[in-house]
């Protein structure tokens, strides 16, 4: 989770018996330095210090329209109720004042959010779905696009079924290409993939968490046999964690090649989240507190004047 948080997962289609059990057991890129002085704060071009040098795009720290891409984390899945999206608490575009989403912090009120924010994320999405979401974003011409993806790519039925790191890189690059082709001035904020091994470490001591993970088959590549400490289980978890690191390397490198793309520097992956940041319903997705932490991290990165 995040100023990092728990990774996204495909919506959990648990049996009715599990739903009843849970209801009884739980509580309800690098930009050039400086800022454009153009009216409205739109992304513009700065005059280079050296005469004759080509001007470059400037990162706008006050974007006024936002489209969010990604998976169930950005949809607020299981943050409000069992087995359901709750986009009003989304870290990116939510309207809930307690979460204080990135959009609320930037745009200021619900009326502005209704007119100038769009949650295009889809619960269960993997990185291969991102180019289609990017095409939707292009049609809206937002000033900022947020991206949080990759949890489902690592949360496979088994280690061998995880998305290959090279394929992950190619799909993310393709999504960015779609954005650039159709909306060249749109800025992109990219969150790192959350630390799934930390999720296991935080939840494996809870009887309820282990029960939910087992009955609902939550992220089995990482969370299966949660109490097992043998060599095979330890190696399996290490492989998943390494793949997540490879995904984050791909996000960072592809984003660094685009002047209007900012990667969070691994802050989401590194965030020391606790069980308070995790949903009481599935012990996997971000809770409201987790969503709020993601929002705070994103706001810090988006409004940073310069990036080292």
C-alpha positions as a Markdown table, in Angstrom:
| # | Residue | x | y | z |
|---|---|---|---|---|
| 1 | Unk | 0.0 | 0.0 | 0.0 |
| 2 | Unk | 1.6 | 3.0 | -0.1 |
| 3 | Unk | 2.6 | 6.3 | 0.4 |
| 4 | Unk | 2.8 | 2.9 | -0.7 |
| 5 | Unk | 0.4 | 0.2 | -0.3 |
| 6 | Unk | -0.7 | -3.1 | -0.9 |
| 7 | Unk | -0.8 | -4.2 | -4.5 |
| 8 | Unk | -3.8 | -4.3 | -6.6 |
| 9 | Unk | -5.5 | -7.6 | -7.2 |
| 10 | Unk | -8.2 | -9.0 | -9.4 |
| 11 | Unk | -11.5 | -8.6 | -7.6 |
| 12 | Unk | -12.1 | -11.5 | -5.3 |
| 13 | Unk | -15.1 | -13.5 | -6.4 |
| 14 | Unk | -15.5 | -15.3 | -3.1 |
| 15 | Unk | -18.4 | -17.7 | -2.4 |
| 16 | Unk | -21.4 | -16.6 | -0.5 |
| 17 | Unk | -20.2 | -18.6 | 2.5 |
| 18 | Unk | -17.0 | -16.5 | 2.6 |
| 19 | Unk | -18.9 | -13.3 | 2.4 |
| 20 | Unk | -21.0 | -14.3 | 5.3 |
| 21 | Unk | -17.9 | -15.3 | 7.3 |
| 22 | Unk | -16.3 | -11.9 | 6.6 |
| 23 | Unk | -19.4 | -10.0 | 7.5 |
| 24 | Unk | -19.4 | -11.7 | 10.8 |
| 25 | Unk | -15.7 | -11.4 | 11.6 |
| 26 | Unk | -14.7 | -8.0 | 10.4 |
| 27 | Unk | -15.7 | -4.5 | 11.3 |
| 28 | Unk | -18.1 | -3.0 | 9.0 |
| 29 | Unk | 9.6 | 12.3 | -15.7 |
| 30 | Unk | 11.8 | 14.4 | -15.3 |
| 31 | Unk | 10.8 | 18.0 | -16.2 |
| 32 | Unk | 12.9 | 21.1 | -16.8 |
| 33 | Unk | 13.5 | 23.4 | -13.8 |
| 34 | Unk | 11.0 | 26.2 | -13.2 |
| 35 | Unk | 7.3 | 26.6 | -13.9 |
| 36 | Unk | 5.5 | 27.9 | -16.9 |
| 37 | Unk | 4.2 | 31.4 | -16.4 |
| 38 | Unk | 1.4 | 30.9 | -18.9 |
| 39 | Unk | -2.1 | 31.8 | -18.1 |
| 40 | Unk | -4.0 | 28.9 | -16.4 |
| 41 | Unk | -0.7 | 27.0 | -15.7 |
| 42 | Unk | -0.9 | 24.9 | -18.8 |
| 43 | Unk | 2.1 | 23.0 | -19.9 |
| 44 | Unk | 4.2 | 25.3 | -22.0 |
| 45 | Unk | 7.6 | 25.7 | -23.4 |
| 46 | Unk | 10.5 | 27.5 | -21.6 |
| 47 | Unk | 13.1 | 29.6 | -23.3 |
| 48 | Unk | 16.4 | 27.9 | -23.0 |
| 49 | Unk | 19.1 | 29.8 | -21.2 |
| 50 | Unk | 21.4 | 29.3 | -24.1 |
| 51 | Unk | 20.1 | 31.2 | -27.1 |
| 52 | Unk | 19.3 | 29.0 | -30.0 |
| 53 | Unk | 18.9 | 25.9 | -27.8 |
| 54 | Unk | 15.6 | 24.0 | -28.3 |
| 55 | Unk | 12.9 | 24.7 | -25.7 |
| 56 | Unk | 11.5 | 21.8 | -23.7 |
| 57 | Unk | 8.2 | 21.0 | -21.9 |
| 58 | Unk | 7.7 | 22.2 | -18.4 |
| 59 | Unk | 6.1 | 20.1 | -15.6 |
| 60 | Unk | 2.9 | 21.9 | -14.4 |
| 61 | Unk | 2.6 | 21.4 | -10.6 |
| 62 | Unk | -1.1 | 22.5 | -10.7 |
| 63 | Unk | -2.9 | 20.4 | -13.3 |
| 64 | Unk | -6.6 | 21.0 | -13.5 |
| 65 | Unk | -7.9 | 17.8 | -15.0 |
| 66 | Unk | -7.0 | 14.2 | -14.1 |
| 67 | Unk | -7.6 | 10.8 | -15.7 |
| 68 | Unk | -6.6 | 7.7 | -13.6 |
| 69 | Unk | -5.5 | 4.4 | -15.1 |
| 70 | Unk | -4.8 | 1.1 | -13.4 |
| 71 | Unk | -6.5 | -1.6 | -11.5 |
| 72 | Unk | -8.6 | -2.3 | -8.4 |
| 73 | Unk | -6.4 | -0.2 | -6.1 |
| 74 | Unk | -7.4 | 2.9 | -8.1 |
| 75 | Unk | -11.1 | 1.7 | -8.1 |
| 76 | Unk | -11.1 | 1.6 | -4.3 |
| 77 | Unk | -12.0 | -2.1 | -4.3 |
| 78 | Unk | -12.9 | -3.5 | -0.9 |
| 79 | Unk | -12.2 | -0.2 | 0.8 |
| 80 | Unk | -15.9 | 0.5 | 1.6 |
| 81 | Unk | -17.7 | -2.9 | 1.4 |
| 82 | Unk | -17.1 | -6.5 | 0.6 |
| 83 | Unk | -16.3 | -7.4 | -3.0 |
| 84 | Unk | -17.1 | -4.1 | -4.6 |
| 85 | Unk | -15.5 | -1.1 | -6.1 |
| 86 | Unk | -15.7 | 2.2 | -4.1 |
| 87 | Unk | -14.3 | 4.9 | -6.5 |
| 88 | Unk | -15.4 | 7.7 | -4.1 |
| 89 | Unk | -12.4 | 6.7 | -1.9 |
| 90 | Unk | -9.9 | 6.3 | -4.8 |
| 91 | Unk | -6.5 | 7.8 | -4.0 |
| 92 | Unk | -6.4 | 9.4 | -7.5 |
| 93 | Unk | -9.9 | 10.8 | -8.2 |
| 94 | Unk | -12.0 | 10.1 | -5.1 |
| 95 | Unk | -14.5 | 12.6 | -3.6 |
| 96 | Unk | -14.3 | 11.4 | 0.0 |
| 97 | Unk | -12.9 | 14.2 | 2.2 |
| 98 | Unk | -11.3 | 11.8 | 4.7 |
| 99 | Unk | -9.2 | 10.2 | 2.0 |
| 100 | Unk | -8.4 | 13.6 | 0.5 |
| 101 | Unk | -7.5 | 12.3 | -3.0 |
| 102 | Unk | -4.9 | 13.7 | -5.3 |
| 103 | Unk | -7.8 | 15.3 | -7.3 |
| 104 | Unk | -9.4 | 16.9 | -4.3 |
| 105 | Unk | -6.0 | 18.3 | -3.2 |
| 106 | Unk | -5.4 | 19.7 | -6.7 |
| 107 | Unk | -8.8 | 20.8 | -7.9 |
| 108 | Unk | -10.4 | 21.7 | -4.5 |
| 109 | Unk | -14.0 | 20.6 | -4.6 |
| 110 | Unk | -16.4 | 17.9 | -5.8 |
| 111 | Unk | -18.0 | 20.0 | -8.5 |
| 112 | Unk | -14.6 | 20.4 | -10.2 |
| 113 | Unk | -14.0 | 16.7 | -9.8 |
| 114 | Unk | -17.3 | 15.8 | -11.4 |
| 115 | Unk | -16.4 | 17.9 | -14.5 |
| 116 | Unk | -12.6 | 17.3 | -14.8 |
| 117 | Unk | -11.7 | 13.9 | -13.4 |
| 118 | Unk | -12.2 | 10.4 | -14.9 |
| 119 | Unk | -11.4 | 7.1 | -13.2 |
| 120 | Unk | -10.6 | 4.8 | -16.1 |
| 121 | Unk | -9.1 | 2.0 | -14.0 |
| 122 | Unk | -10.6 | -1.5 | -14.1 |
| 123 | Unk | -10.5 | -4.0 | -11.3 |
| 124 | Unk | -8.6 | -7.0 | -12.4 |
| 125 | Unk | -6.5 | -5.1 | -15.0 |
| 126 | Unk | -3.0 | -6.1 | -15.9 |
| 127 | Unk | -0.4 | -4.0 | -17.7 |
| 128 | Unk | -1.5 | -5.5 | -21.1 |
| 129 | Unk | -4.8 | -3.6 | -20.5 |
| 130 | Unk | -3.1 | -0.3 | -20.1 |
| 131 | Unk | -2.9 | 0.8 | -23.8 |
| 132 | Unk | -6.7 | 0.5 | -24.1 |
| 133 | Unk | -7.1 | 2.7 | -21.0 |
| 134 | Unk | -4.6 | 5.1 | -22.5 |
| 135 | Unk | -6.7 | 5.4 | -25.6 |
| 136 | Unk | -9.7 | 6.3 | -23.4 |
| 137 | Unk | -7.6 | 8.9 | -21.7 |
| 138 | Unk | -6.5 | 10.5 | -25.0 |
| 139 | Unk | -10.1 | 11.2 | -25.9 |
| 140 | Unk | -10.5 | 13.2 | -22.7 |
| 141 | Unk | -7.3 | 15.3 | -23.1 |
| 142 | Unk | -6.5 | 15.5 | -19.4 |
| 143 | Unk | -3.6 | 17.6 | -18.1 |
| 144 | Unk | -2.5 | 14.7 | -15.9 |
| 145 | Unk | -2.8 | 10.9 | -16.1 |
| 146 | Unk | -2.0 | 8.7 | -13.1 |
| 147 | Unk | -0.8 | 5.1 | -13.4 |
| 148 | Unk | -0.8 | 2.4 | -10.8 |
| 149 | Unk | -0.5 | -1.1 | -12.3 |
| 150 | Unk | 1.3 | -4.4 | -11.8 |
| 151 | Unk | -0.1 | -6.1 | -8.8 |
| 152 | Unk | -2.2 | -8.4 | -10.9 |
| 153 | Unk | 0.8 | -9.2 | -13.1 |
| 154 | Unk | 2.7 | -10.6 | -10.1 |
| 155 | Unk | -0.3 | -12.1 | -8.3 |
| 156 | Unk | -0.6 | -15.1 | -10.5 |
| 157 | Unk | -1.8 | -18.6 | -9.7 |
| 158 | Unk | 1.8 | -19.7 | -9.6 |
| 159 | Unk | 5.2 | -18.1 | -10.1 |
| 160 | Unk | 5.6 | -19.4 | -13.7 |
| 161 | Unk | 2.4 | -17.6 | -14.6 |
| 162 | Unk | 3.5 | -14.1 | -13.6 |
| 163 | Unk | 3.9 | -11.5 | -16.5 |
| 164 | Unk | 7.4 | -11.6 | -17.9 |
| 165 | Unk | 9.4 | -8.5 | -17.1 |
| 166 | Unk | 10.2 | -7.7 | -20.7 |
| 167 | Unk | 6.5 | -8.0 | -21.7 |
| 168 | Unk | 5.6 | -5.7 | -18.8 |
| 169 | Unk | 8.1 | -3.1 | -20.0 |
| 170 | Unk | 6.8 | -3.4 | -23.6 |
| 171 | Unk | 3.1 | -3.0 | -22.6 |
| 172 | Unk | 3.8 | 0.0 | -20.4 |
| 173 | Unk | 5.9 | 1.6 | -23.1 |
| 174 | Unk | 3.0 | 1.0 | -25.6 |
| 175 | Unk | 0.5 | 2.7 | -23.3 |
| 176 | Unk | 2.8 | 5.7 | -23.0 |
| 177 | Unk | 3.2 | 5.8 | -26.8 |
| 178 | Unk | -0.6 | 5.9 | -27.1 |
| 179 | Unk | -0.8 | 8.8 | -24.8 |
| 180 | Unk | 2.0 | 10.7 | -26.5 |
| 181 | Unk | 0.6 | 10.1 | -30.0 |
| 182 | Unk | -2.9 | 11.4 | -29.1 |
| 183 | Unk | -2.2 | 13.8 | -26.2 |
| 184 | Unk | 1.4 | 15.0 | -26.3 |
| 185 | Unk | 1.1 | 17.6 | -23.6 |
| 186 | Unk | -0.5 | 15.3 | -21.0 |
| 187 | Unk | 1.7 | 14.7 | -17.9 |
| 188 | Unk | 2.0 | 11.2 | -16.4 |
| 189 | Unk | 2.5 | 10.3 | -12.8 |
| 190 | Unk | 3.6 | 6.7 | -12.3 |
| 191 | Unk | 3.4 | 4.9 | -9.0 |
| 192 | Unk | 5.7 | 2.0 | -8.2 |
| 193 | Unk | 4.1 | -1.4 | -7.7 |
| 194 | Unk | 3.6 | -2.0 | -3.9 |
| 195 | Unk | 5.7 | -4.5 | -1.9 |
| 196 | Unk | 3.7 | -7.8 | -1.9 |
| 197 | Unk | 6.2 | -9.5 | 0.4 |
| 198 | Unk | 5.6 | -6.8 | 3.0 |
| 199 | Unk | 1.9 | -7.5 | 2.7 |
| 200 | Unk | 2.6 | -11.2 | 3.4 |
| 201 | Unk | 4.8 | -10.2 | 6.4 |
| 202 | Unk | 2.2 | -7.9 | 7.9 |
| 203 | Unk | -0.8 | -10.3 | 7.5 |
| 204 | Unk | 0.6 | -13.8 | 7.9 |
| 205 | Unk | 0.4 | -13.5 | 11.7 |
| 206 | Unk | -3.4 | -12.9 | 11.6 |
| 207 | Unk | -5.7 | -16.0 | 11.6 |
| 208 | Unk | -8.4 | -14.1 | 9.8 |
| 209 | Unk | -6.0 | -12.8 | 7.1 |
| 210 | Unk | -4.7 | -16.3 | 6.5 |
| 211 | Unk | -8.3 | -17.7 | 6.3 |
| 212 | Unk | -9.4 | -15.0 | 3.8 |
| 213 | Unk | -6.3 | -15.5 | 1.7 |
| 214 | Unk | -6.8 | -19.2 | 1.6 |
| 215 | Unk | -10.6 | -19.3 | 1.0 |
| 216 | Unk | -10.6 | -16.5 | -1.6 |
| 217 | Unk | -7.3 | -17.6 | -3.2 |
| 218 | Unk | -5.8 | -14.1 | -2.8 |
| 219 | Unk | -2.5 | -13.6 | -4.7 |
| 220 | Unk | -1.5 | -17.2 | -4.4 |
| 221 | Unk | 2.0 | -16.6 | -5.9 |
| 222 | Unk | 2.8 | -14.7 | -2.8 |
| 223 | Unk | 0.2 | -15.5 | -0.1 |
| 224 | Unk | -0.4 | -19.2 | -0.5 |
| 225 | Unk | 0.7 | -21.3 | 2.5 |
| 226 | Unk | 1.2 | -18.1 | 4.4 |
| 227 | Unk | 2.7 | -19.8 | 7.5 |
| 228 | Unk | 5.1 | -22.0 | 5.6 |
| 229 | Unk | 8.7 | -21.0 | 6.3 |
| 230 | Unk | 10.5 | -23.7 | 4.4 |
| 231 | Unk | 13.0 | -23.2 | 1.6 |
| 232 | Unk | 10.4 | -23.8 | -1.2 |
| 233 | Unk | 7.9 | -21.2 | 0.1 |
| 234 | Unk | 10.7 | -18.7 | 0.9 |
| 235 | Unk | 12.1 | -19.0 | -2.6 |
| 236 | Unk | 8.7 | -18.6 | -4.1 |
| 237 | Unk | 8.1 | -15.4 | -2.2 |
| 238 | Unk | 11.5 | -14.1 | -3.2 |
| 239 | Unk | 10.8 | -14.8 | -6.8 |
| 240 | Unk | 7.6 | -12.8 | -6.7 |
| 241 | Unk | 9.3 | -9.9 | -4.9 |
| 242 | Unk | 12.1 | -9.9 | -7.4 |
| 243 | Unk | 9.6 | -9.7 | -10.3 |
| 244 | Unk | 7.9 | -6.7 | -8.7 |
| 245 | Unk | 11.3 | -5.0 | -8.5 |
| 246 | Unk | 11.8 | -5.8 | -12.2 |
| 247 | Unk | 8.5 | -4.2 | -12.9 |
| 248 | Unk | 9.4 | -1.1 | -11.0 |
| 249 | Unk | 12.7 | -0.9 | -12.9 |
| 250 | Unk | 10.8 | -1.0 | -16.1 |
| 251 | Unk | 8.4 | 1.7 | -15.0 |
| 252 | Unk | 11.3 | 3.9 | -13.9 |
| 253 | Unk | 13.3 | 3.5 | -17.1 |
| 254 | Unk | 10.5 | 3.9 | -19.6 |
| 255 | Unk | 9.2 | 7.0 | -17.7 |
| 256 | Unk | 12.7 | 8.6 | -17.5 |
| 257 | Unk | 12.8 | 8.7 | -21.3 |
| 258 | Unk | 9.7 | 10.9 | -21.4 |
| 259 | Unk | 10.1 | 14.6 | -20.3 |
| 260 | Unk | 6.5 | 14.7 | -19.0 |
| 261 | Unk | 6.5 | 11.5 | -17.1 |
| 262 | Unk | 7.3 | 11.3 | -13.3 |
| 263 | Unk | 8.0 | 8.0 | -11.6 |
| 264 | Unk | 7.6 | 8.0 | -7.8 |
| 265 | Unk | 11.2 | 6.9 | -7.3 |
| 266 | Unk | 10.0 | 3.7 | -5.6 |
| 267 | Unk | 8.2 | 5.5 | -2.8 |
| 268 | Unk | 5.1 | 3.4 | -3.0 |
| 269 | Unk | 7.1 | 0.1 | -2.9 |
| 270 | Unk | 9.2 | 1.4 | 0.0 |
| 271 | Unk | 6.3 | 2.7 | 2.1 |
| 272 | Unk | 6.2 | 0.9 | 5.5 |
| 273 | Unk | 2.5 | 0.2 | 5.5 |
| 274 | Unk | 0.8 | -1.6 | 8.4 |
| 275 | Unk | -2.4 | -3.6 | 8.8 |
| 276 | Unk | -4.2 | -0.2 | 9.3 |
| 277 | Unk | -3.5 | 0.5 | 5.6 |
| 278 | Unk | -5.1 | -2.8 | 4.5 |
| 279 | Unk | -8.8 | -3.6 | 3.9 |
| 280 | Unk | -10.5 | -5.4 | 6.7 |
| 281 | Unk | -12.5 | -7.2 | 4.0 |
| 282 | Unk | -9.8 | -9.0 | 2.1 |
| 283 | Unk | -6.5 | -8.2 | 3.8 |
| 284 | Unk | -5.1 | -7.3 | 0.5 |
| 285 | Unk | -6.4 | -4.0 | -1.0 |
| 286 | Unk | -5.8 | -0.6 | 0.6 |
| 287 | Unk | -8.2 | 0.6 | 3.3 |
| 288 | Unk | -9.4 | 4.2 | 3.4 |
| 289 | Unk | -6.3 | 5.0 | 5.4 |
| 290 | Unk | -4.2 | 3.2 | 2.7 |
| 291 | Unk | -5.9 | 5.2 | 0.0 |
| 292 | Unk | -5.2 | 8.4 | 1.8 |
| 293 | Unk | -1.5 | 7.5 | 2.1 |
| 294 | Unk | -1.4 | 6.9 | -1.6 |
| 295 | Unk | -3.0 | 10.2 | -2.3 |
| 296 | Unk | -0.5 | 12.1 | -0.1 |
| 297 | Unk | 2.5 | 10.4 | -1.8 |
| 298 | Unk | 1.1 | 11.3 | -5.3 |
| 299 | Unk | 0.4 | 14.9 | -4.3 |
| 300 | Unk | 4.0 | 15.3 | -3.0 |
| 301 | Unk | 5.4 | 14.0 | -6.3 |
| 302 | Unk | 3.1 | 15.8 | -8.7 |
| 303 | Unk | 3.6 | 19.2 | -6.9 |
| 304 | Unk | 7.4 | 18.9 | -6.6 |
| 305 | Unk | 8.9 | 21.8 | -8.5 |
| 306 | Unk | 11.9 | 19.8 | -9.7 |
| 307 | Unk | 13.0 | 16.2 | -9.9 |
| 308 | Unk | 16.6 | 15.2 | -9.3 |
